[in-house]
Amino acid sequence: MIRLVFAFLGLVLLGACADPTRTRFDDPEVVARAAYRHDGPPALTLYTMINRENGTGAHTSLMINASQRVIFDPAGSVQHPAIPERADVLYGITPRIEDFYARAHARKTHYVVIQRIEVPAETAEQALRLVIANGAVAQAYCAQVTSQILRQLPGFSSIRPTFFPVKLSDQFGAIPGVTTRELREDDDEDKSKAIAAFDAEAPVTN
């Protein structure tokens, strides 16, 4: 019985994040050229992708606005030639790319919970260093690794490690100063079609 329980849990977790074999390692020069500094305040934005049918978490990612703005997308599946990526960190996150990323995940099967908090510049910079140093993440570890990174930051020690995106979202939302919104769209459940359709509207460029 115990083995069955753990086997079932493993299957649930394997559905939580995408296949890590698609991880890219673009040249450092490409990544450096793509660096984008957003003029907004230093901030952390947690994305949680949730199944619309059963409410389970499908993916976790973290946007960091520091000396440059990046998205830590552990074992993620949204890729685009115009978005440089190295070891699960997406670079050059302009407003257009930010919108593209969020909308690519919102479709008829999933919605996106977007939680944002402004932080001191030092905290944002520490988060940036941590995600760059982390390296590529294995499948089903998106929430676990993101929670481990967050709890190392000043003001986030209440975050407990978890494999479950919704549990991480709940913990993050309990921190004073966090704002929360939901993004819901009715794109095709095939994410690649949603990405192609959105790019056709206005090509994604940095």
C-alpha positions as CSV (number, residue, x, y, z in Angstrom):
1,M,0.0,0.0,0.0
2,I,2.8,2.4,0.9
3,R,4.5,1.7,-2.4
4,L,1.3,2.4,-4.2
5,V,0.8,5.7,-2.4
6,F,4.3,6.9,-3.3
7,A,3.9,5.7,-6.9
8,F,0.7,7.7,-7.2
9,L,2.4,10.8,-5.6
10,G,5.2,10.5,-8.1
11,L,2.8,10.5,-11.0
12,V,1.1,13.6,-9.6
13,L,4.4,15.4,-9.2
14,L,5.6,14.5,-12.7
15,G,2.5,16.3,-14.1
16,A,3.4,19.4,-12.2
17,C,6.2,20.8,-14.3
18,A,7.3,20.3,-17.9
19,D,10.0,18.1,-19.5
20,P,13.4,19.4,-18.6
21,T,15.0,17.9,-21.7
22,R,14.0,21.1,-23.6
23,T,16.3,23.2,-21.4
24,R,18.4,25.6,-23.5
25,F,21.9,26.8,-22.8
26,D,22.3,29.8,-25.1
27,D,25.7,31.4,-25.3
28,P,26.6,33.8,-22.5
29,E,27.2,36.5,-25.2
30,V,23.6,36.1,-26.4
31,V,22.3,36.3,-22.9
32,A,24.3,39.4,-22.1
33,R,23.1,41.2,-25.2
34,A,19.5,40.5,-24.3
35,A,19.7,42.0,-20.8
36,Y,16.8,44.3,-20.1
37,R,16.5,46.7,-17.2
38,H,12.9,47.5,-16.3
39,D,12.3,51.0,-14.9
40,G,9.9,49.8,-12.3
41,P,10.7,49.1,-8.6
42,P,12.6,46.0,-7.6
43,A,10.0,43.2,-7.3
44,L,9.3,39.5,-7.3
45,T,6.4,38.1,-9.2
46,L,5.3,34.5,-8.7
47,Y,3.4,32.8,-11.5
48,T,1.3,29.7,-10.6
49,M,-0.4,27.8,-13.4
50,I,-3.5,26.0,-12.2
51,N,-5.7,23.3,-13.8
52,R,-9.2,24.8,-14.3
53,E,-10.9,21.5,-13.9
54,N,-9.5,20.2,-10.7
55,G,-7.6,23.2,-9.2
56,T,-4.2,21.4,-9.0
57,G,-1.0,23.3,-9.6
58,A,0.7,22.6,-13.0
59,H,3.7,24.9,-12.8
60,T,5.6,27.6,-10.8
61,S,7.9,30.3,-12.1
62,L,9.3,33.5,-10.7
63,M,10.0,36.9,-12.4
64,I,12.7,39.0,-10.8
65,N,13.1,42.7,-11.5
66,A,16.6,43.5,-10.3
67,S,19.6,45.0,-12.2
68,Q,17.9,43.2,-15.1
69,R,14.6,41.5,-15.4
70,V,14.5,37.7,-15.8
71,I,12.0,34.9,-15.4
72,F,13.2,31.7,-13.6
73,D,11.2,29.1,-15.4
74,P,12.2,25.8,-13.8
75,A,11.6,22.9,-16.2
76,G,9.3,25.2,-18.1
77,S,7.9,24.6,-21.6
78,V,7.4,28.1,-23.0
79,Q,10.2,28.9,-25.5
80,H,10.6,31.4,-28.2
81,P,13.7,32.2,-30.4
82,A,13.5,35.8,-29.3
83,I,13.8,34.9,-25.6
84,P,17.3,33.9,-24.7
85,E,17.5,31.2,-22.1
86,R,20.3,29.6,-20.1
87,A,19.6,26.8,-17.5
88,D,16.0,27.7,-17.0
89,V,16.5,31.4,-16.7
90,L,14.7,33.5,-19.4
91,Y,16.4,36.8,-20.3
92,G,15.3,40.1,-21.9
93,I,11.9,40.2,-20.2
94,T,10.5,43.4,-21.7
95,P,6.8,44.3,-21.1
96,R,6.0,42.6,-24.4
97,I,7.8,39.4,-23.4
98,E,6.3,39.5,-19.9
99,D,2.8,39.7,-21.5
100,F,3.7,36.9,-24.0
101,Y,4.9,34.6,-21.2
102,A,1.8,35.0,-19.0
103,R,-0.7,34.7,-21.9
104,A,1.1,31.6,-23.3
105,H,0.2,29.8,-20.1
106,A,-3.4,31.0,-19.8
107,R,-5.7,28.7,-21.9
108,K,-8.9,26.8,-21.7
109,T,-7.3,24.1,-19.5
110,H,-5.3,26.4,-17.1
111,Y,-5.4,29.8,-15.6
112,V,-2.5,31.8,-14.1
113,V,-2.3,33.3,-10.6
114,I,0.1,36.3,-10.7
115,Q,1.4,37.5,-7.3
116,R,3.7,40.4,-7.0
117,I,5.6,42.1,-4.2
118,E,8.0,45.0,-4.2
119,V,11.3,44.3,-2.4
120,P,14.5,46.1,-1.5
121,A,17.0,46.3,-4.4
122,E,19.4,44.1,-2.4
123,T,16.8,41.3,-2.1
124,A,15.9,41.4,-5.8
125,E,19.6,41.2,-6.6
126,Q,20.1,38.3,-4.3
127,A,17.2,36.5,-5.9
128,L,18.7,37.1,-9.4
129,R,22.0,35.6,-8.3
130,L,20.4,32.6,-6.7
131,V,18.4,31.6,-9.8
132,I,21.3,32.1,-12.2
133,A,23.5,30.0,-9.9
134,N,20.9,27.3,-9.5
135,G,21.2,25.6,-12.9
136,A,18.6,23.6,-14.7
137,V,15.8,22.0,-12.7
138,A,14.5,18.5,-13.0
139,Q,10.9,17.7,-13.9
140,A,8.4,18.1,-11.0
141,Y,10.8,20.2,-9.0
142,C,9.6,23.7,-10.1
143,A,7.8,24.6,-6.9
144,Q,10.3,22.9,-4.6
145,V,13.3,24.7,-6.1
146,T,11.5,28.0,-6.2
147,S,10.4,27.7,-2.6
148,Q,13.9,26.9,-1.5
149,I,15.2,30.0,-3.3
150,L,12.5,32.3,-1.9
151,R,13.1,31.2,1.7
152,Q,16.7,32.3,1.5
153,L,15.7,35.9,0.9
154,P,15.1,38.5,3.7
155,G,11.4,38.7,4.5
156,F,10.6,35.3,3.0
157,S,11.7,32.9,5.8
158,S,8.1,31.9,6.3
159,I,8.2,30.0,3.0
160,R,8.4,26.3,3.6
161,P,9.7,23.9,0.9
162,T,6.9,22.3,-1.1
163,F,6.5,20.3,-4.3
164,F,3.0,21.7,-4.8
165,P,2.6,25.0,-6.8
166,V,-0.7,25.9,-5.1
167,K,0.7,25.5,-1.6
168,L,3.6,27.7,-2.6
169,S,1.2,30.3,-4.0
170,D,-0.8,30.2,-0.7
171,Q,2.4,30.8,1.3
172,F,3.6,33.6,-0.9
173,G,0.2,35.3,-0.8
174,A,0.3,35.4,3.0
175,I,3.3,37.7,3.0
176,P,2.3,41.3,3.7
177,G,2.5,43.5,0.6
178,V,1.7,40.8,-2.0
179,T,-0.9,41.7,-4.6
180,T,-2.7,38.9,-6.5
181,R,-4.5,38.8,-9.8
182,E,-5.7,36.0,-12.1
183,L,-5.3,35.7,-15.9
184,R,-7.9,33.6,-17.7
185,E,-8.1,33.0,-21.4
186,D,-9.7,30.4,-23.7
187,D,-6.9,29.6,-26.0
188,D,-6.4,26.0,-27.3
189,E,-5.1,23.6,-24.7
190,D,-2.1,22.9,-27.0
191,K,0.3,25.6,-25.7
192,S,2.3,25.6,-28.9
193,K,-0.8,26.7,-30.9
194,A,-1.5,29.5,-28.4
195,I,2.2,30.7,-28.7
196,A,2.0,30.6,-32.5
197,A,-1.3,32.5,-32.6
198,F,0.0,35.2,-30.2
199,D,3.2,35.6,-32.2
200,A,1.2,36.0,-35.4
201,E,-0.7,38.9,-33.9
202,A,2.6,40.8,-33.3
203,P,5.9,39.1,-33.6
204,V,7.8,38.8,-30.3
205,T,11.0,40.7,-30.4
206,N,13.2,42.3,-27.8
